[in-house]
């Protein structure tokens, strides 16, 4: 899943970031009221996804994002 973030456009990344933050906020609110969650691991998963998306966005901002090369990286070259 983490590698798929590199393939998304900036608009899609920002949309997914907003969705993940909203879901995380709802889960935290639900936990504050009920003091229990059906899937407590979902909170950690969302936090990690937010961090992954922010990392990809920051790398693109700095210009160090990994660019996929069309030259066939990893293939043997003929001399």
VMD Tcl script that builds the backbone (N, CA, C; Angstrom):
set m [mol new atoms 237]
animate dup $m
set s [atomselect $m all]
$s set {name element resname resid chain x y z} {
  {N N UNK 1 A 0.813 -1.186 0.000}
  {CA C UNK 1 A 0.000 0.000 0.000}
  {C C UNK 1 A 0.855 1.249 0.000}
  {N N UNK 2 A 1.970 1.218 0.688}
  {CA C UNK 2 A 2.827 2.392 0.773}
  {C C UNK 2 A 3.383 2.764 -0.592}
  {N N UNK 3 A 3.716 1.788 -1.397}
  {CA C UNK 3 A 4.262 2.104 -2.713}
  {C C UNK 3 A 3.204 2.710 -3.615}
  {N N UNK 4 A 1.948 2.437 -3.358}
  {CA C UNK 4 A 0.899 2.992 -4.202}
  {C C UNK 4 A 0.752 4.492 -4.003}
  {N N UNK 5 A 1.189 5.027 -2.864}
  {CA C UNK 5 A 1.106 6.465 -2.629}
  {C C UNK 5 A 2.013 7.222 -3.582}
  {N N UNK 6 A 3.123 6.638 -3.968}
  {CA C UNK 6 A 4.053 7.292 -4.878}
  {C C UNK 6 A 3.459 7.442 -6.272}
  {N N UNK 7 A 2.500 6.607 -6.604}
  {CA C UNK 7 A 1.920 6.614 -7.940}
  {C C UNK 7 A 0.735 7.562 -8.069}
  {N N UNK 8 A 0.226 8.071 -6.955}
  {CA C UNK 8 A -0.949 8.934 -6.978}
  {C C UNK 8 A -0.572 10.381 -7.256}
  {N N UNK 9 A -1.548 11.120 -7.796}
  {CA C UNK 9 A -1.327 12.539 -8.028}
  {C C UNK 9 A -1.430 13.289 -6.707}
  {N N UNK 10 A -0.974 14.521 -6.709}
  {CA C UNK 10 A -0.986 15.323 -5.488}
  {C C UNK 10 A -2.416 15.559 -5.000}
  {N N UNK 11 A -3.348 15.776 -5.926}
  {CA C UNK 11 A -4.745 15.998 -5.549}
  {C C UNK 11 A -5.319 14.770 -4.853}
  {N N UNK 12 A -5.020 13.596 -5.392}
  {CA C UNK 12 A -5.508 12.352 -4.779}
  {C C UNK 12 A -4.889 12.127 -3.404}
  {N N UNK 13 A -3.615 12.456 -3.280}
  {CA C UNK 13 A -2.945 12.300 -1.982}
  {C C UNK 13 A -3.574 13.220 -0.934}
  {N N UNK 14 A -3.833 14.462 -1.327}
  {CA C UNK 14 A -4.446 15.404 -0.388}
  {C C UNK 14 A -5.851 14.963 0.000}
  {N N UNK 15 A -6.586 14.396 -0.960}
  {CA C UNK 15 A -7.928 13.889 -0.669}
  {C C UNK 15 A -7.869 12.717 0.308}
  {N N UNK 16 A -6.938 11.793 0.073}
  {CA C UNK 16 A -6.796 10.649 0.976}
  {C C UNK 16 A -6.316 11.091 2.354}
  {N N UNK 17 A -5.465 12.111 2.386}
  {CA C UNK 17 A -4.995 12.643 3.657}
  {C C UNK 17 A -6.159 13.220 4.454}
  {N N UNK 18 A -7.015 13.979 3.791}
  {CA C UNK 18 A -8.185 14.545 4.469}
  {C C UNK 18 A -9.121 13.449 4.976}
  {N N UNK 19 A -9.327 12.420 4.161}
  {CA C UNK 19 A -10.203 11.318 4.569}
  {C C UNK 19 A -9.628 10.571 5.774}
  {N N UNK 20 A -8.337 10.309 5.740}
  {CA C UNK 20 A -7.705 9.578 6.841}
  {C C UNK 20 A -7.757 10.397 8.127}
  {N N UNK 21 A -7.504 11.702 8.020}
  {CA C UNK 21 A -7.563 12.553 9.206}
  {C C UNK 21 A -8.977 12.622 9.769}
  {N N UNK 22 A -9.974 12.689 8.879}
  {CA C UNK 22 A -11.365 12.748 9.334}
  {C C UNK 22 A -11.752 11.453 10.039}
  {N N UNK 23 A -11.372 10.313 9.469}
  {CA C UNK 23 A -11.695 9.028 10.097}
  {C C UNK 23 A -10.986 8.886 11.439}
  {N N UNK 24 A -9.740 9.334 11.495}
  {CA C UNK 24 A -8.987 9.281 12.746}
  {C C UNK 24 A -9.643 10.156 13.812}
  {N N UNK 25 A -10.088 11.329 13.409}
  {CA C UNK 25 A -10.774 12.229 14.337}
  {C C UNK 25 A -12.066 11.597 14.859}
  {N N UNK 26 A -12.820 10.936 13.966}
  {CA C UNK 26 A -14.064 10.269 14.378}
  {C C UNK 26 A -13.788 9.122 15.342}
  {N N UNK 27 A -12.736 8.350 15.072}
  {CA C UNK 27 A -12.400 7.242 15.967}
  {C C UNK 27 A -11.981 7.754 17.341}
  {N N UNK 28 A -11.201 8.828 17.364}
  {CA C UNK 28 A -10.780 9.389 18.646}
  {C C UNK 28 A -11.985 9.933 19.420}
  {N N UNK 29 A -12.920 10.544 18.707}
  {CA C UNK 29 A -14.130 11.053 19.339}
  {C C UNK 29 A -14.958 9.900 19.907}
  {N N UNK 30 A -15.124 8.841 19.104}
  {CA C UNK 30 A -15.888 7.677 19.557}
  {C C UNK 30 A -15.224 7.028 20.772}
  {N N UNK 31 A -13.895 6.992 20.774}
  {CA C UNK 31 A -13.202 6.418 21.917}
  {C C UNK 31 A -13.382 7.289 23.154}
  {N N UNK 32 A -13.395 8.586 22.974}
  {CA C UNK 32 A -13.584 9.494 24.095}
  {C C UNK 32 A -14.946 9.349 24.739}
  {N N UNK 33 A -15.959 9.022 23.939}
  {CA C UNK 33 A -17.313 8.871 24.466}
  {C C UNK 33 A -17.523 7.472 25.052}
  {N N UNK 34 A -17.220 6.459 24.269}
  {CA C UNK 34 A -17.520 5.078 24.675}
  {C C UNK 34 A -16.381 4.417 25.445}
  {N N UNK 35 A -15.184 4.967 25.376}
  {CA C UNK 35 A -13.997 4.395 26.017}
  {C C UNK 35 A -13.663 2.995 25.501}
  {N N UNK 36 A -14.150 2.669 24.289}
  {CA C UNK 36 A -13.782 1.407 23.653}
  {C C UNK 36 A -14.003 1.531 22.148}
  {N N UNK 37 A -13.264 0.749 21.394}
  {CA C UNK 37 A -13.386 0.731 19.940}
  {C C UNK 37 A -13.516 -0.706 19.464}
  {N N UNK 38 A -14.228 -0.903 18.352}
  {CA C UNK 38 A -14.336 -2.244 17.794}
  {C C UNK 38 A -13.014 -2.684 17.179}
  {N N UNK 39 A -12.329 -1.744 16.510}
  {CA C UNK 39 A -11.048 -2.059 15.879}
  {C C UNK 39 A -9.994 -1.049 16.334}
  {N N UNK 40 A -9.415 -1.265 17.497}
  {CA C UNK 40 A -8.434 -0.301 17.997}
  {C C UNK 40 A -7.170 -0.217 17.138}
  {N N UNK 41 A -6.845 -1.258 16.411}
  {CA C UNK 41 A -5.662 -1.234 15.554}
  {C C UNK 41 A -5.842 -0.273 14.377}
  {N N UNK 42 A -7.081 0.054 14.055}
  {CA C UNK 42 A -7.361 0.976 12.949}
  {C C UNK 42 A -6.768 2.363 13.225}
  {N N UNK 43 A -6.711 2.768 14.488}
  {CA C UNK 43 A -6.144 4.067 14.848}
  {C C UNK 43 A -4.674 4.117 14.448}
  {N N UNK 44 A -3.914 3.089 14.801}
  {CA C UNK 44 A -2.495 3.046 14.440}
  {C C UNK 44 A -2.312 2.979 12.932}
  {N N UNK 45 A -3.168 2.228 12.267}
  {CA C UNK 45 A -3.084 2.112 10.819}
  {C C UNK 45 A -3.317 3.475 10.153}
  {N N UNK 46 A -4.304 4.211 10.633}
  {CA C UNK 46 A -4.587 5.528 10.073}
  {C C UNK 46 A -3.445 6.507 10.339}
  {N N UNK 47 A -2.885 6.456 11.536}
  {CA C UNK 47 A -1.771 7.341 11.861}
  {C C UNK 47 A -0.575 7.076 10.949}
  {N N UNK 48 A -0.321 5.810 10.669}
  {CA C UNK 48 A 0.788 5.459 9.781}
  {C C UNK 48 A 0.504 5.886 8.339}
  {N N UNK 49 A -0.740 5.733 7.908}
  {CA C UNK 49 A -1.099 6.162 6.555}
  {C C UNK 49 A -0.954 7.672 6.397}
  {N N UNK 50 A -1.360 8.423 7.416}
  {CA C UNK 50 A -1.204 9.878 7.380}
  {C C UNK 50 A 0.278 10.222 7.260}
  {N N UNK 51 A 1.108 9.564 8.036}
  {CA C UNK 51 A 2.547 9.821 7.989}
  {C C UNK 51 A 3.127 9.456 6.626}
  {N N UNK 52 A 2.688 8.352 6.043}
  {CA C UNK 52 A 3.186 7.947 4.722}
  {C C UNK 52 A 2.821 8.980 3.659}
  {N N UNK 53 A 1.580 9.437 3.699}
  {CA C UNK 53 A 1.130 10.419 2.712}
  {C C UNK 53 A 1.898 11.721 2.879}
  {N N UNK 54 A 2.069 12.162 4.118}
  {CA C UNK 54 A 2.824 13.393 4.363}
  {C C UNK 54 A 4.273 13.256 3.900}
  {N N UNK 55 A 4.853 12.074 4.063}
  {CA C UNK 55 A 6.225 11.839 3.623}
  {C C UNK 55 A 6.344 11.952 2.114}
  {N N UNK 56 A 5.398 11.371 1.389}
  {CA C UNK 56 A 5.420 11.438 -0.069}
  {C C UNK 56 A 5.241 12.882 -0.530}
  {N N UNK 57 A 4.312 13.608 0.088}
  {CA C UNK 57 A 4.088 15.003 -0.278}
  {C C UNK 57 A 5.325 15.850 -0.011}
  {N N UNK 58 A 5.976 15.630 1.112}
  {CA C UNK 58 A 7.173 16.402 1.456}
  {C C UNK 58 A 8.320 16.074 0.507}
  {N N UNK 59 A 8.476 14.816 0.150}
  {CA C UNK 59 A 9.535 14.425 -0.781}
  {C C UNK 59 A 9.317 15.084 -2.137}
  {N N UNK 60 A 8.077 15.152 -2.570}
  {CA C UNK 60 A 7.777 15.826 -3.832}
  {C C UNK 60 A 8.051 17.316 -3.728}
  {N N UNK 61 A 7.742 17.891 -2.598}
  {CA C UNK 61 A 7.977 19.318 -2.379}
  {C C UNK 61 A 9.471 19.639 -2.454}
  {N N UNK 62 A 10.281 18.757 -1.895}
  {CA C UNK 62 A 11.724 18.960 -1.896}
  {C C UNK 62 A 12.380 18.522 -3.204}
  {N N UNK 63 A 11.628 17.840 -4.043}
  {CA C UNK 63 A 12.166 17.385 -5.323}
  {C C UNK 63 A 13.013 16.141 -5.216}
  {N N UNK 64 A 12.845 15.380 -4.156}
  {CA C UNK 64 A 13.635 14.159 -3.988}
  {C C UNK 64 A 12.784 12.906 -4.137}
  {N N UNK 65 A 11.592 13.084 -4.669}
  {CA C UNK 65 A 10.709 11.935 -4.854}
  {C C UNK 65 A 11.325 10.985 -5.865}
  {N N UNK 66 A 11.180 9.716 -5.605}
  {CA C UNK 66 A 11.724 8.705 -6.501}
  {C C UNK 66 A 10.963 8.728 -7.816}
  {N N UNK 67 A 11.678 8.937 -8.887}
  {CA C UNK 67 A 11.073 8.949 -10.210}
  {C C UNK 67 A 11.244 7.569 -10.831}
  {N N UNK 68 A 10.186 7.067 -11.405}
  {CA C UNK 68 A 10.273 5.778 -12.082}
  {C C UNK 68 A 10.927 5.989 -13.436}
  {N N UNK 69 A 11.975 5.241 -13.672}
  {CA C UNK 69 A 12.701 5.387 -14.921}
  {C C UNK 69 A 12.127 4.437 -15.958}
  {N N UNK 70 A 12.021 4.920 -17.169}
  {CA C UNK 70 A 11.505 4.086 -18.249}
  {C C UNK 70 A 12.631 3.359 -18.964}
  {N N UNK 71 A 13.865 3.541 -18.497}
  {CA C UNK 71 A 15.009 2.916 -19.143}
  {C C UNK 71 A 15.140 1.432 -18.797}
  {N N UNK 72 A 14.247 0.914 -17.983}
  {CA C UNK 72 A 14.304 -0.503 -17.635}
  {C C UNK 72 A 15.299 -0.766 -16.531}
  {N N UNK 73 A 15.184 -0.051 -15.461}
  {CA C UNK 73 A 16.103 -0.194 -14.332}
  {C C UNK 73 A 16.083 -1.640 -13.836}
  {N N UNK 74 A 17.254 -2.168 -13.640}
  {CA C UNK 74 A 17.357 -3.530 -13.143}
  {C C UNK 74 A 17.552 -4.553 -14.240}
  {N N UNK 75 A 17.370 -4.162 -15.475}
  {CA C UNK 75 A 17.570 -5.084 -16.586}
  {C C UNK 75 A 19.029 -5.028 -17.037}
  {N N UNK 76 A 19.505 -6.123 -17.564}
  {CA C UNK 76 A 20.873 -6.165 -18.054}
  {C C UNK 76 A 20.976 -5.333 -19.329}
  {N N UNK 77 A 22.017 -4.523 -19.384}
  {CA C UNK 77 A 22.229 -3.676 -20.560}
  {C C UNK 77 A 23.214 -4.359 -21.511}
  {N N UNK 78 A 22.974 -4.185 -22.790}
  {CA C UNK 78 A 23.881 -4.725 -23.805}
  {C C UNK 78 A 25.000 -3.737 -24.032}
  {N N UNK 79 A 26.204 -4.244 -24.211}
  {CA C UNK 79 A 27.359 -3.371 -24.478}
  {C C UNK 79 A 27.743 -3.406 -25.919}
}
mol reanalyze $m
mol bondsrecalc $m
mol representation Tube
mol addrep $m
